Amino acid sequence: MDETLRNEEQIAVDSAPVPAEKKWKKHLVSKGGKKRRGMKLLALLLAVAALVWGAISILGGKTETAATGYVVAQAVRRDLTVSVSGSATLEPADSYQVTTLISGEIESAPFEEGDLVTQGTLLYAMDSGDAQSSVSRANISVEQAKLSYAQAQEALQPTASMSGTINEVYVHNGDSVTAGTALAKIVASTDVTVDFLFPYVEPSEFYAGQSATVFVGNFDGPVQGSVVSVSNSTSITSNGMKGSSVRVKVNNPGVLSDAYTASAVISSYCSYGSAAVTMPDSVTVYASGSGSVTGFDKLAGSTVQKGEVLCTIESEANRQQLQNARLTVESSRLSASTAAGAVDDYKITSPISGTVIEKNFKAGDKVDGSASGTLAVIYDLSCLKMKMNVNELDIGKVQVGQTVEITAAALPGQTFTGQVEKVSVNGTTTNGFTTYPVTITVSEYGGLKPGMNVSATILCETAENVLCVPVGAVDRGSTVLVPGEGAMTEDGTAVADPSKLEERTVALGFNDEAYIEITSGLEEGDTVLISSQTNEMGG
């Protein structure tokens, strides 16, 4: 115990800078014991802290650097281009696989692979003999149907079969007639002609238009006529007399017929004997159907034109026959059109203008309809196209007409220019994300070929000479970290006192992958700080 007391006294003496009274020394010895126990506890806590810090350092890697390191940047002016990037596969402007449903032998195939063809160019001509026969039969059916229709039309509405004058009328409105009933007689002209013989008179004594006096049958008085024509040579009568033959025209007063004979006096010459009266052409119109006569308003002496309707033979049977005939005509015409179209199918033409990529059949080959597959392939290479899928977050930036920069791994070092042709609104959603197809055309495509995979960057909008900072400098809430007074080292290249850094709210504009526009909140040349933690997390 004495040894302990001595040790405690020694500690107290070592701890005190000046001597003290015994009472104070005793008190000091008591406090010194407590202090030693406190020191032991502090040492234990420091050891635990060292272990924890070591564990954090091992697990956290660059935590200290991330917490205290900063990259220094400045607000500068530059051009910004907003772009949308993606990849796609090139395709021709248009393509067509030539096929046919026709079976038969190819008679000719006047083209080769690599040929440029225009729309409508003949590619294959196939044997169409059977189809041509079908067309001929169909056309015959059309003509037969037309004839039946004309007959049905005539049965319902009889027409004048020649132009002329109504000579006689045989029926009246309201009469009931049957097929074969005479309706009216039409003559071509009201004039009749008579050929007279003048014996011992030279033809030169007569001329066309010369006046003639004609005596018909037993009529009381003569009628006047005129010379129509004179024979160029003399005629010989039955008793051997020579004479001239003269044709005279006489207007028929309505009573003359071919049952009469006549004689004539021309100048001072009298005709020989009696000559028969010749009536003009005439025709009798008959009913070809049964029914009641209506609409017959023609009288004797009325003139008519060929095909003019004379009346209607009204009956349900006639009208039904006409309707059926009309439908038959329409049906036969449709069949003929179908048959003609089938012949056209035997001539296979190019549906587009382009380049022949494949020719799979030649003249002499047999084609078995669709089972033969593709006969030829044609590409329209006037330009190349691609469809690039754009994320729903970026599709609002894309517009028709925007320029597109295109590169291909197959053509390293080369960049091609395209243009946005179409922005579709028909999106496709996969795993909660929607993309929209954007069609891009490439007119000057050089060595690019259909089927190549390419990368494309759509240049959406450009902002020139705008104030920018690196994208990583902007934190959530549109804030940037700027140095306060005394925060930076003297040369301004590093942070001296992180506690003097300040957050500043800024207004943002355009951005590309690296920089973002600051429309307010900073001035050109202002320093902004990017936490190295941000960089590491971003990396």
QUIURPE-V278807 format. One record per run of one state. SS is the DSSP state (~ for helix, > for strand, _ for the rest). FROM is the first residue (numbers start at 1). LEN is the number of residues. Records with the same first field share a line. If there is no record, write none. Layout:
# QUIURPE-V278807
SS = FROM-LEN + FROM-LEN
This chain:
# QUIURPE-V278807
_ = 1-1 + 16-6 + 61-2 + 69-1 + 75-1 + 90-1 + 99-4 + 109-7 + 118-4 + 127-2 + 157-2 + 160-4 + 170-6 + 178-4 + 188-3 + 200-3 + 206-5 + 217-6 + 231-4 + 237-5 + 252-9 + 267-2 + 271-4 + 279-3 + 287-4 + 295-8 + 305-4 + 310-2 + 315-1 + 346-1 + 350-4 + 360-6 + 373-3 + 392-3 + 398-5 + 412-3 + 424-4 + 431-2 + 443-10 + 476-3 + 484-4 + 489-6 + 496-2 + 506-1 + 512-3 + 521-6 + 539-1
~ = 2-14 + 22-39 + 63-6 + 129-28 + 203-3 + 316-30 + 369-4 + 395-3 + 409-3 + 471-3 + 498-3 + 532-7
> = 70-5 + 76-14 + 91-8 + 103-6 + 116-2 + 122-5 + 159-1 + 164-6 + 176-2 + 182-6 + 191-9 + 211-6 + 223-8 + 235-2 + 242-10 + 261-6 + 269-2 + 275-4 + 282-5 + 291-4 + 303-2 + 309-1 + 312-3 + 347-3 + 354-6 + 366-3 + 376-16 + 403-6 + 415-9 + 428-3 + 433-10 + 453-18 + 474-2 + 479-5 + 488-1 + 495-1 + 501-5 + 507-5 + 515-6 + 527-5
